């Protein structure tokens, strides 16, 4: 599933689930080291656990962040599964 984030530097987030487990995440654009780190940390996590940890995180003066947008992408991916 591909999610188009809003309000952040990333242009897209690719999410692959295996049931309720995050199999793979890939960000296109954004701060490369940070997005790779986020993707690595959530791999193998339960979807709801990851959402609860990242939802609502902001970046600087923005009302969202790449982790917050990933939470939104995961929620959408879970609904579509």
C-alpha positions in Angstrom: 0.0 0.0 0.0 1.3 3.5 -0.8 0.3 6.5 1.3 0.8 10.1 0.3 1.7 12.1 3.4 0.6 15.7 4.0 2.5 18.5 5.7 6.0 16.7 5.8 9.0 16.4 3.5 8.3 12.8 2.6 6.5 12.3 -0.7 5.2 8.8 -0.1 5.2 6.0 2.4 5.1 2.4 1.3 3.7 0.0 3.9 3.6 -3.7 3.8 1.7 -5.6 6.5 1.6 -9.3 7.4 -1.7 -9.5 9.3 -1.4 -7.1 12.3 2.4 -7.0 12.0 4.5 -4.4 10.1 6.5 -6.3 7.5 8.2 -3.4 5.8 8.1 0.4 5.6 9.8 2.6 3.0 9.7 6.4 2.9 10.4 8.3 -0.3 11.8 11.7 0.4 12.2 13.3 3.8 15.2 13.1 6.1 16.8 9.9 4.9 18.5 8.9 8.2 15.5 9.6 10.3 13.0 7.8 8.0 15.3 4.8 7.6 15.5 4.6 11.4 11.8 4.9 11.9 11.2 2.1 9.2 13.8 -0.1 10.9 12.3 0.4 14.4 8.7 -0.4 13.4 9.6 -3.5 11.4 8.1 -6.5 13.2 5.9 -4.4 15.5 2.2 -4.8 16.0 0.4 -2.2 13.9 -1.7 -0.8 16.9 1.4 -0.6 19.1 3.3 1.4 16.4 0.3 3.7 15.8 -0.1 4.4 19.6 3.6 5.3 19.9 3.8 7.7 16.9 0.4 9.3 16.5 0.4 13.0 17.4 4.2 13.5 17.2 5.0 16.9 15.7 8.1 18.2 13.9 9.2 21.8 14.7 6.3 24.1 14.2 4.4 21.7 11.9 1.2 20.0 13.2 2.5 16.6 12.1 5.7 14.7 11.4 6.9 11.7 9.5 6.1 9.3 12.4 2.6 10.8 12.7 2.1 10.4 9.0 3.3 6.8 9.2 0.7 6.2 12.0 -1.9 7.5 9.5 -0.6 5.3 6.8 -0.6 2.2 9.1 -4.2 3.0 10.1 -5.2 3.2 6.4 -3.3 0.0 5.5 -5.0 -1.9 8.4 -8.4 -0.8 7.3 -7.6 -1.8 3.7 -6.4 -5.2 4.8 
